[in-house]
């Protein structure tokens, strides 16, 4: 397996209430950007394809991610695990199709309010540093107006394609994709504050090494992991909540730099109140 590193810079993604957003790969840096606010209303429930129609007719069988895969691994004080099946959306889709099968688990001892409760997720095609990627975005822990947490997982499409034959034989990899978790809260009536609170537990002295964890990808439905194909994936990733480590991994110096603010209506960056 080739080493990888993808460091994420995440967007604010708002939740509209009823009354009223590794795969292992070459060592590089990826930035997740969003120019538009993604609301719950902008994620399609209806466009999800019929899963049965996408199953192959012959030899390949998609191996299910079992509950045991999501359990805490020894030595993982903080971790995030999930299994998901969902359609890959085009990068510029305005109403992304939700994951139509998923289960998420998070254990963050320093941030117990983040549980990935009532999670809503979707997968988008993307490009980072001129390389094709898949970005899984998970909105969770809803409040009255906004989701309280945002998680992004970035997978290298090149790695997925080049290792598809290997994954066909054995879908379990003893490495994890790059994960970053943010808290999201209302800073004022019009401003939202987002802060990085956890990320993949890379070693700051060796940030080009694979992230610790496990991944399972069943590839029976996939040709080249393009839009409208299903992605079937399980991840169990070791995370770190240590501020000093996160700062080192992100190339920052002050804890305040882990937080930023945005206009709640436009998602444009603004000064924090």
Secondary structure, 3 states (H helix, E strand, C coil): CCCCECCCCCCCCCCCCCCCCCCCCCECCCCCCCCCCCCHHHEECCCCCCHHHHCCCCCCCCCCCCHHHHCCCCCCCEEEEEEEEEEEECCCCCCEEECCEEEEEEECCCCCCCCCCCCEEEEEEEEECCEEEEEEEEEEEECCCCEEEEEEEEEEHHHHHHCHHHHHHCCEECCECEEEEEEEEECCCCEEEEEEEEEECCECCECCCCECEEEEEECCCCCCCCCCCEEEEEEEEEEECCHHHHHHHHCCCCHHHHEEEEECCCCCEECCC
